[in-house]
């Protein structure tokens, strides 16, 4: 019987999340969090309007290409099994 847990493992790059946080947002989020804790609810909407142009143009999270967004990668056994399956599915392989 095949042990399915031996065919894949957690992706070390995204730690199983499937996404990688964008570090350019850290400073921006830290600045907003410190200001939001001090201000009243009415003032929060004004700050959001005033400070949105300073935000990074990049997304907050990147898709992890290492495991195609699944958060898992193939082990050596898993790669061997996939090559075997591909060879039988495609006669020209």
Secondary structure as UniProt FT lines:
FT   HELIX           4..6
FT   STRAND          8..10
FT   TURN            12..16
FT   STRAND          19..21
FT   TURN            23..24
FT   HELIX           25..38
FT   HELIX           41..51
FT   HELIX           52..54
FT   STRAND          61..63
FT   TURN            65..69
FT   STRAND          72..74
FT   HELIX           76..89
FT   TURN            91..92
//
